[in-house]
Amino acid sequence: MRAEAGLPTLRQLELLTALPGSSSIAAAGTRIGMSASATSHALRALETGLGCEVVDRMAAGVVLTHAGELALAHAREVFASLQQVKSVAAAASGVRTGLLRIGSIGPSTSLRLLPPLLEKFRRLYPGWKCTSPSAPTPTSNRTSWSARSRSAPCGSPSLRSTPWRSPPTN
């Protein structure tokens, strides 16, 4: 199956996900094993294919444009979906692995509630990787953070993902 013209490649999306937190565009490329030249070409091809810039080249450091922030959230979902494909295939073959992402807003939850729960989860499901993205900051995009925080248990049908609901107020 051929990639549709104008659609970003996985390598370009991988570069996009490596940009936040990097000191430079070249450093983001190096982090994922790309040369400076390949990084430059991949970023330019991504921007050409999307029809807009994803990095503000006039800013100090690496700063995504608004379009870049929006595209980043979807790029992360692409890689989460690819992980789900892998987990589903592994589950079908009897391997119990997966990725659990937990979003936590308050320090009380992160420091007191989650550690014992995660320890128990790791004992029950040693093949699963658990991650917790950092909470949104005043300068981060809340939508992007919530997209990174979704959990998607695929490797074990006994696990259920239930969104947190606050108790009703009277």
ChimeraX attribute file (.defattr): number of C-alpha atoms within 10 A of each C-alpha:
attribute: neighborCount
match mode: 1-to-1
recipient: residues
	/A:1	3
	/A:2	4
	/A:3	8
	/A:4	8
	/A:5	7
	/A:6	13
	/A:7	11
	/A:8	18
	/A:9	15
	/A:10	12
	/A:11	15
	/A:12	21
	/A:13	20
	/A:14	18
	/A:15	26
	/A:16	26
	/A:17	21
	/A:18	18
	/A:19	24
	/A:20	18
	/A:21	12
	/A:22	16
	/A:23	13
	/A:24	16
	/A:25	23
	/A:26	19
	/A:27	19
	/A:28	24
	/A:29	25
	/A:30	17
	/A:31	14
	/A:32	14
	/A:33	12
	/A:34	17
	/A:35	15
	/A:36	15
	/A:37	11
	/A:38	14
	/A:39	22
	/A:40	15
	/A:41	13
	/A:42	21
	/A:43	22
	/A:44	16
	/A:45	16
	/A:46	23
	/A:47	18
	/A:48	13
	/A:49	15
	/A:50	16
	/A:51	10
	/A:52	13
	/A:53	18
	/A:54	23
	/A:55	21
	/A:56	14
	/A:57	14
	/A:58	8
	/A:59	10
	/A:60	9
	/A:61	15
	/A:62	20
	/A:63	21
	/A:64	20
	/A:65	16
	/A:66	14
	/A:67	13
	/A:68	22
	/A:69	21
	/A:70	15
	/A:71	19
	/A:72	24
	/A:73	19
	/A:74	17
	/A:75	21
	/A:76	18
	/A:77	16
	/A:78	15
	/A:79	15
	/A:80	19
	/A:81	13
	/A:82	12
	/A:83	16
	/A:84	18
	/A:85	13
	/A:86	16
	/A:87	23
	/A:88	20
	/A:89	14
	/A:90	16
	/A:91	17
	/A:92	12
	/A:93	9
	/A:94	11
	/A:95	14
	/A:96	17
	/A:97	20
	/A:98	24
	/A:99	19
	/A:100	20
	/A:101	18
	/A:102	19
	/A:103	21
	/A:104	17
	/A:105	10
	/A:106	9
	/A:107	10
	/A:108	10
	/A:109	12
	/A:110	14
	/A:111	11
	/A:112	10
	/A:113	11
	/A:114	15
	/A:115	12
	/A:116	11
	/A:117	10
	/A:118	15
	/A:119	12
	/A:120	12
	/A:121	14
	/A:122	14
	/A:123	10
	/A:124	10
	/A:125	15
	/A:126	13
	/A:127	14
	/A:128	19
	/A:129	12
	/A:130	14
	/A:131	15
	/A:132	15
	/A:133	13
	/A:134	13
	/A:135	16
	/A:136	16
	/A:137	9
	/A:138	7
	/A:139	6
	/A:140	11
	/A:141	14
	/A:142	13
	/A:143	13
	/A:144	18
	/A:145	17
	/A:146	15
	/A:147	16
	/A:148	21
	/A:149	19
	/A:150	17
	/A:151	19
	/A:152	19
	/A:153	20
	/A:154	24
	/A:155	24
	/A:156	18
	/A:157	8
	/A:158	7
	/A:159	10
	/A:160	11
	/A:161	11
	/A:162	7
	/A:163	8
	/A:164	6
	/A:165	6
	/A:166	6
	/A:167	6
	/A:168	5
	/A:169	4
	/A:170	3
